[in-house]
Amino acid sequence: MRVAVLGTGMMGAGMARSMGRAGLAVTAWNRTRARATPLMEDGIEVADTVGDAVSGADAVVTMLFDTEAVLAVTPDVVGALGPNAVWLQSATVGLDGIARIAEKAGNQLVDAPVLGTREPAEQGRLVPLVSGDDRLIDRVRPVLDAIGTKTVVAGDRIGPASALKLACNAWVLSITAATAQSVALAGSLGVDPGLFLEAIDGGPANAPMAQLKGRAMIARDYAPSFGLDGGRKDLHLITAAAQGIDTVVLDGVRSLFDRAADSGHADEDIAAVYEMVNRS
């Protein structure tokens, strides 16, 4: 199976490597070609243009930053996509974004965002969230199995998978903000913040995300695994899509991420929201 991966940033590169390890023939494209060339060491071909990457592919995966970035390559994807190929749209673009993309993509599109960060992408441990034509989803099972531990099917039309991704990211980003609050609070009260993580570890209040991001906050190690600017973008998509609920919690989390990005942490990990809470 031949797969084109468009976008080789934090997530796309790891997904491409996972596909390659599974025996898929992968061609990658990135707007800045130099960022894709390290993949050649893993046996992945790097194309100069979107059309070159997509031509002859059985599946195309877009993992770009936002809706506008996906729409920018859509004419080239559609123009080179074979009649039996499937387009997995994996960027987090929200409800309006996936509707705009679907309008121009034709009937070969599967809504397919993924749950996970850089490390799971590299290890093939993402959770693809998919919706669309069942026949198209079945056709790309080898791709889904290569990048994920399980696939969650959200529906038989375009949109539900992107909606589910918003709900999932609302949880991930909110728990990151809450972890920052408790780590900072422990320190401000004269308690070793590491004891907070120890206290919840193994109990019903624990969460792997709290442990992972909490340790990063204590060490002030913000090497990006889930970029803060991407989290900020997602929070704006989430609040824009929210209907029939009070967004008071989301509004607070979004404000925290906005402040962190505007304070120079946009290119760091989402754990850097800790700097907005901690004043020591």
C-alpha positions in Angstrom: 0.0 0.0 0.0 1.3 3.4 -1.0 0.7 6.3 1.4 1.3 10.0 0.9 1.8 12.0 4.2 1.4 15.8 3.7 2.9 17.7 6.7 5.9 16.3 8.5 5.8 18.4 11.7 5.6 17.1 15.2 2.9 14.6 14.4 3.2 13.9 10.7 6.8 12.7 10.9 6.1 10.2 13.6 3.1 8.9 11.7 5.1 8.5 8.5 7.7 6.5 10.4 5.1 4.3 12.0 3.6 3.5 8.6 7.1 2.7 7.2 7.8 0.3 10.0 4.5 -1.4 9.2 5.6 -2.1 5.7 3.7 0.6 3.9 5.4 2.5 1.1 5.4 6.1 2.3 6.1 9.4 0.4 6.2 12.6 2.4 5.8 16.2 1.5 6.3 19.3 3.6 6.0 22.9 2.7 9.6 23.4 3.9 11.3 20.4 2.3 14.3 20.4 4.7 12.0 19.5 7.5 11.0 16.3 5.7 14.4 15.2 4.5 15.4 13.4 7.8 12.7 10.9 7.0 14.8 9.6 4.1 17.0 7.9 6.7 13.9 5.8 7.5 13.4 4.7 3.9 10.7 7.3 3.3 10.7 9.1 0.0 10.4 12.9 0.1 8.5 14.6 -2.7 9.1 18.1 -4.0 5.4 18.8 -4.6 2.0 17.8 -3.3 1.1 16.3 -6.7 4.3 14.2 -6.8 3.5 12.8 -3.3 -0.2 12.1 -4.0 0.2 10.6 -7.5 -0.1 6.9 -7.4 -1.0 6.8 -3.6 -3.7 4.5 -2.3 -4.1 6.7 0.7 -3.3 10.4 1.5 -2.9 11.7 5.0 -3.0 15.4 5.7 -1.5 16.4 9.0 -1.1 20.2 8.6 -1.6 23.0 11.2 -5.1 24.3 10.4 -7.9 24.6 8.0 -6.2 27.2 5.8 -3.1 25.0 5.5 -5.3 22.1 4.4 -7.3 24.2 1.9 -4.1 25.5 0.4 -3.1 22.0 -0.7 -6.6 20.8 -1.5 -6.6 21.6 -5.3 -3.3 19.7 -5.7 -4.6 16.8 -3.7 -7.8 16.5 -5.6 -6.0 16.9 -8.9 -3.6 14.1 -8.3 -5.8 11.7 -6.3 -6.5 8.4 -8.0 -10.1 7.2 -8.4 -9.7 4.5 -5.8 -7.6 6.4 -3.3 -8.8 7.6 0.1 -8.0 10.9 1.7 -7.6 10.8 5.5 -7.9 14.3 6.8 -6.1 14.1 10.2 -5.4 17.8 11.1 -7.5 19.3 13.9 -9.7 21.7 12.0 -13.0 21.9 13.9 -16.5 21.6 12.6 -16.5 24.6 10.3 -13.1 23.6 9.0 -13.9 20.0 8.1 -17.1 21.2 6.4 -15.1 23.6 4.2 -12.6 21.0 3.3 -15.2 18.4 2.5 -17.0 20.8 0.2 -13.9 20.9 -2.0 -12.5 17.4 -1.4 -15.1 15.3 -3.2 -16.4 11.9 -2.1 -13.0 10.2 -1.3 -12.6 12.0 2.1 -12.5 10.4 5.5 -12.7 12.6 8.6 -9.8 11.2 10.6 -8.2 13.3 13.4 -6.0 11.5 15.8 -5.7 11.5 19.6 -2.1 11.6 20.9 1.1 13.6 20.9 4.6 13.4 19.4 5.7 10.2 21.3 2.6 8.1 20.5 2.9 9.2 16.9 6.5 8.0 16.8 5.5 4.7 18.5 2.4 3.9 16.5 0.2 4.4 19.6 -2.2 7.1 18.5 -6.0 6.7 18.5 -7.5 7.6 15.1 -11.0 9.0 15.4 -12.8 8.4 12.0 -16.1 9.1 10.4 -17.3 8.7 6.8 -18.1 6.0 4.3 -17.5 2.6 5.9 -16.1 1.3 2.6 -13.4 4.0 2.5 -12.6 3.4 6.2 -12.2 -0.3 5.6 -9.9 0.4 2.6 -7.4 2.3 4.8 -7.4 -0.1 7.8 -3.7 -0.8 7.2 -2.9 2.9 7.7 -5.1 3.2 10.8 -3.5 0.0 12.3 0.0 1.3 11.6 -0.4 4.6 13.4 -2.8 3.5 16.2 -3.5 1.1 19.0 -7.3 1.3 18.3 -9.6 3.1 15.9 -12.8 4.8 17.2 -15.5 5.1 14.5 -17.6 8.1 15.3 -20.2 7.9 12.4 -20.8 7.3 8.7 -20.6 10.9 7.6 -18.0 13.7 7.6 -18.0 15.7 10.9 -18.6 13.5 13.9 -14.9 12.5 14.1 -13.8 16.2 14.2 -16.5 16.8 16.8 -15.2 14.0 19.0 -11.6 15.3 18.6 -12.8 18.7 20.0 -14.3 17.0 23.0 -11.1 15.0 23.6 -8.8 18.0 23.3 -11.0 20.0 25.6 -10.2 17.3 28.2 -6.5 17.1 27.5 -6.0 20.9 27.6 -8.2 21.4 30.6 -6.4 18.7 32.6 -3.1 20.3 31.6 -4.3 23.7 33.0 -5.6 22.0 36.2 -2.3 20.2 36.7 -0.4 23.5 36.4 -2.7 25.0 39.0 -2.1 22.2 41.5 1.6 22.0 40.9 1.9 25.8 41.5 -0.5 25.7 44.5 1.5 23.0 46.2 4.7 25.0 45.8 3.1 28.2 47.0 2.0 26.5 50.2 5.5 25.3 50.9 4.9 21.7 49.8 7.2 19.8 47.3 5.1 19.8 44.1 6.3 16.3 43.3 4.3 15.1 46.3 1.1 16.2 44.6 1.9 13.9 41.7 2.9 11.1 44.1 -0.4 11.6 46.1 -2.7 11.1 43.1 -0.6 8.4 41.4 -2.3 5.1 41.4 -5.6 6.5 42.7 -8.9 7.4 41.0 -7.8 11.1 40.7 -4.7 10.2 38.7 -4.3 10.7 35.0 -1.3 9.9 32.8 -1.4 13.3 31.3 -1.2 14.9 34.8 1.9 12.9 35.6 3.5 13.6 32.2 2.9 17.3 32.1 3.3 17.7 35.9 6.8 16.4 35.8 7.6 18.7 32.8 6.3 21.6 34.8 8.3 20.9 37.9 11.4 20.5 35.7 10.4 23.5 33.6 11.2 21.3 30.5 8.9 22.5 27.7 10.4 20.6 24.8 7.3 20.4 22.5 5.3 17.2 22.4 2.0 19.0 21.9 2.7 22.5 20.8 1.1 25.3 22.9 0.2 27.3 19.8 -1.6 24.3 18.5 -3.4 23.9 21.8 -4.4 27.5 21.7 -5.8 27.1 18.2 -7.8 24.0 19.2 -9.3 25.8 22.2 -10.6 28.6 19.9 -12.1 25.9 17.6 -13.7 24.2 20.7 -15.3 27.3 22.1 -16.5 28.3 18.6 -18.2 25.0 18.1 -19.7 24.7 21.6 -23.5 25.0 21.6 -26.0 24.5 24.4 -23.4 24.4 27.2 -21.8 27.0 29.5 -18.2 27.4 28.4 -16.9 29.1 31.6 -14.3 26.4 32.2 -13.2 26.4 28.5 -13.0 30.2 28.5 -10.6 30.2 31.5 -8.4 27.5 29.9 -8.4 29.4 26.6 -7.4 32.6 28.3 -4.6 30.9 30.0 -3.3 29.5 26.7 -3.7 32.9 25.0 -1.6 34.5 27.7 1.0 31.8 27.5 1.3 32.1 23.7 1.4 35.9 23.9 4.1 35.7 26.6 6.5 33.9 24.3 5.7 30.2 24.9 3.8 29.5 21.6 6.6 27.2 20.3 6.9 25.3 23.6 4.9 22.4 24.9 1.4 22.9 26.4 3.0 22.3 29.8 4.4 25.9 29.6 1.0 27.2 30.7 2.5 26.5 34.2 4.4 29.8 33.7 1.2 31.7 33.7 0.1 30.2 37.0 3.4 30.0 38.9 4.8 33.3 40.2 7.9 32.1 41.9 
